Amino acid sequence: MNSEDIEKQHAGLVALAIVSLIAGAACGALGTLFRLSLERADQARDVFIARARSEPVSLDANRSNGYPVTPDSVAPNRRDARYP
């Protein structure tokens, strides 16, 4: 190996190190965004559960207080879950 080959290898290793740092930073940022989205979803779920527990839910669509839960709306979902 002559000095030109060694310099090319050195330059390639430096480029690889730089690219790996950028890729690692991007993966870390993506992981952080995912973690934050999970925390927000957890907070939203807690709010939804608290609201659902504070207001009665009726199976009658005319008295549902904003929650139209009827047997007709639940039955198709149950069928899909049972027969994929």
N, C-alpha and C positions, 0 to 999 in steps of 0.2 A: 504494500500500500504506500502510495506516495502522499504528500501533504495535501494535494487537492482532494483526494478521496476522503481523507480524514476531515477536512473542512466541510465537505458535502454532508458527511455523516453527522457532524456536529450541528450544522445548520438544520438538518432534518430532525434531530433530537430536540433542538430548541423549538422548532415549529410544533412538534408533537406535544411538547410540554405546554406551550401556549394554548393550543387547541384543547388539550385535556383540562386546563384551568377554566377555559370558557365553558366547556361542556359541563363541568362540575358545578359551576356557578348557575348555569341554566337549570340543571337538575335540582339544585337546592332551592332556586326560586320557584320552580314548579311544585316541588314538595311543600313549600311554605304556603303557596296559594291553595293547594289542596287541603292542607290542614286548617287554614282559615275558613275555607268554604264549609268544612265539616263542623267547625265551631259555630258558624252562622246558622247552619241547618239545625244544629242541636238547640240553639237559642230559639229559632222559629218553631221547632217542635214543642219546646217547653211552653211557649206562649200559646200555641194552638191547644195543647192539653189543658192548660189553666183555663182558657176560655171555654173549652168544651165542658169542663167540670163545673164551671160557674153557671152555665145556662142549660136548662133541661132540653133534651132532644126528644121530639115526638115522632112517632112513625106515621102520623097523619101529615100529608103534604100541606094541608091548609093551616095547620097549627105548628109549623116546624121551627119558628123563630129564626129563619134564615138557613136552616139546615134541612134541605129537602131529602131526607132519607126515607125511602119507601121500599117496600119489598120488590116492586118492579125495577127499581134501579140497582138493587143488590143482586138479584137473581142472575142476570147475564154474567156478572163478574164471577159469581160462584161457579157457574157452568164452565167458564173459560179456565178457571183454576183447576177444576176437576178433570177436564178433558182437553189437554193441550193440543 
